[in-house]
Amino acid sequence: MANGTSEEIYADIKANNFKKLNLSMMGGDKWTKVCFLGPYNEMSENALGFNWQVSEHTDVLKSDVLNVIVFATESEVIEYVLHSRNKGDFWQLSGECFNRENAKFIKGSGGDFVRPKA
């Protein structure tokens, strides 16, 4: 189920003692924003700002065990990653996008990843 980028994400989380994650160096060099879609969130078009339906590419969002992490530009998906929640959970970020410069996250008090406080 895991792909190379998912494994790279988990390796970065492990290397940082499960406390932080920097996605800005992952997913290739063409993307400008990263978006998170947690379980049961099929509103990918709303998050991305263009027509791309996650349900046309995968049905994993009907499950509790995976997040979809989407690397995109303002008009197209560059890569999407099926990422196991037990290797880094992003459910609190579901439906949100972050530009590449802000693609850094920390582990929140509940154990899932959140945006760092400014």
N, C-alpha and C positions, 0 to 999 in steps of 0.2 A: 504493500500500500504506500509506503513512504517513497518519496523520490529524492533525488540528490539535494535539492534545495531544502527540503524538510529535514534531511539529515544534517545539513550545514547549519540550519537554525538550531537544532538540538545540540550540536557540537559547540556552538557559540554560547548557548545557555549553560551547558556543563562547564565550559572553560571559565565562565564568570560566576562560578559557584551558585548557579541557579538564581542569581539576583538581578541580572540585567541582560539586555539583548540589543544589539545594534544591527538593524536590517539594511542600513544604507550601503553596505558593501556587498550585499547579496542580490540575487535575481538578475544579474547582468547589468549592463550600463545604460540601457535604453529607457528604463522606467523613470517616472517623475513622482509617482505617489504609490503608496502601499495601502491597501484596504483590507479590512478584516470582516469576514462573514462567519458568525458563530452558528451553532446548531439552530435549525428552524428559521434562520434569517435568509429568505429568498429574495430580498429586496436589493439585489446587486445593482440594478439600474439606478436606483435612488442614490446609493452610496457612490458609485462611479461617476455619475453624471452623464452617462451615455448608454446606448442600448447594448447590454451584454447580460444575458440571463444565466445566472449560475446553474439554474435547473436544467438548462440545455446541455451543460457540460458534465454535470455530476449530480447524483442524487444523495450525496453524503450529508447534506444539511438536514435530512430527515432522521438523522442519528445524533445521539448525544456525544459521540466519541471523537468527532473531528471538527476542526475549524478549516475554513478556506482562506488562504492569504493570497491576495491578488496584487501583483506588480503591474502597474499600468501607466499610460500617458494620459493626457486629457481626452484622448479619443479612441484608444485601443488597449486591450489586455496584452501585455508582453508575456506573462507567465502567471499561472495560478497553481497554488500548492495545497495539497490536502495534507493537513498537519494534525497528528494525533494530540488530543488535549492533554494526555498524560506526559507529553514531552514538551510542554509549554502551552498554557491555556490563555486564550485571548478573548474570552467571551465578553468581558466588559468593554472591549473595543469594537464589538460587532456593529457593523453599519457605519463605521468611521473610516476616514482616509487621512493619511498623513503624508506631507511632502518628504522627499528624500532626506533633506537636511534635518527633519524632525522624526526620523524613523528609528528613534532610540527609546527603549522602554525599560521599565523596572518592575520587579516583582512587587505586587501590592500586598497588603496585610492579609488578604484572603488566599494568597498563593498564586493568583493569576497575574498576568502582565498588564500593566497600565501605563499611561503616559506620565512621565516624571512631572512633579510640580514645578512650576516656573520659578 
